[in-house]
Amino acid sequence: MDIALLVKFLAPCLPFLLNVGKKVVEGASQKVGEDVWNKAKAIWTKLYPKVEFPSEFLNSYLEDIKKNKSASGKKAWKLLNDNRFKK
């Protein structure tokens, strides 16, 4: 799937996808439509685990992340050095 198209599709839903709660879901389906909301949730469910930055490294120095050899440390370092989003 084209990344630009994916971003364009998910952008209106992101505030709702990041703060999922019962009232948020109701607001999302009203704002973007139930079909769009359901498709966005399905895409987000597959995408989010691959792009979620490990929370234990949110306040860490880059050097500490680079030295960490755990699976979450490797994921954090990989996300920080992912060239897909560089301009």
C-alpha positions in Angstrom: 0.0 0.0 0.0 1.2 3.5 -0.8 2.4 5.2 2.4 1.0 8.6 1.4 -2.4 7.1 0.8 -2.2 5.3 4.1 -1.3 8.5 6.0 -4.1 10.4 4.2 -6.6 7.7 5.2 -5.4 7.4 8.9 -4.7 11.1 9.6 -8.3 12.1 10.5 -8.6 9.0 12.7 -5.3 9.3 14.6 -6.5 11.4 17.5 -9.2 8.8 18.1 -6.9 5.8 17.5 -4.4 7.0 20.1 -7.0 7.7 22.8 -9.4 4.8 22.4 -12.1 4.8 25.0 -15.9 4.3 24.7 -16.8 7.9 24.2 -13.8 8.4 21.8 -15.0 5.5 19.7 -18.5 7.0 19.5 -17.0 10.4 18.4 -14.8 8.8 15.9 -17.5 6.8 14.2 -19.7 10.0 14.1 -16.9 12.2 12.7 -15.4 9.9 10.0 -18.2 7.4 9.5 -18.5 3.9 10.8 -17.1 2.2 7.7 -14.0 4.4 7.7 -13.6 4.0 11.4 -13.7 0.2 11.2 -11.2 0.1 8.4 -8.9 2.5 10.2 -9.0 0.4 13.3 -8.1 -2.7 11.4 -5.2 -1.0 9.7 -4.0 0.5 13.0 -4.1 -2.8 14.7 -1.6 -4.2 12.2 0.5 -1.1 12.0 0.8 0.1 15.6 2.9 -2.7 17.0 5.5 -2.1 14.3 5.9 1.6 14.9 5.2 1.9 18.7 8.3 3.2 20.4 9.1 1.2 23.5 8.0 3.3 26.5 10.9 2.3 28.7 13.2 4.3 26.4 11.2 7.5 26.2 13.5 9.3 28.6 16.7 7.5 27.7 19.9 8.9 26.1 20.7 7.7 22.5 23.9 6.1 23.7 22.0 4.0 26.3 19.5 2.9 23.7 22.2 1.9 21.3 24.0 -0.2 24.0 20.9 -2.0 25.1 20.7 -5.4 23.5 17.2 -6.4 24.6 14.5 -6.9 22.0 12.8 -3.6 23.0 16.2 -1.8 22.9 16.9 -3.1 19.4 13.4 -2.0 18.3 13.9 1.5 19.8 17.2 1.9 18.0 15.8 0.6 14.7 12.9 3.1 14.9 15.2 5.9 15.7 17.3 5.1 12.7 14.5 4.3 10.2 15.1 6.3 7.1 11.6 6.0 5.7 10.5 9.2 7.4 13.5 11.4 6.6 13.1 14.2 4.1 
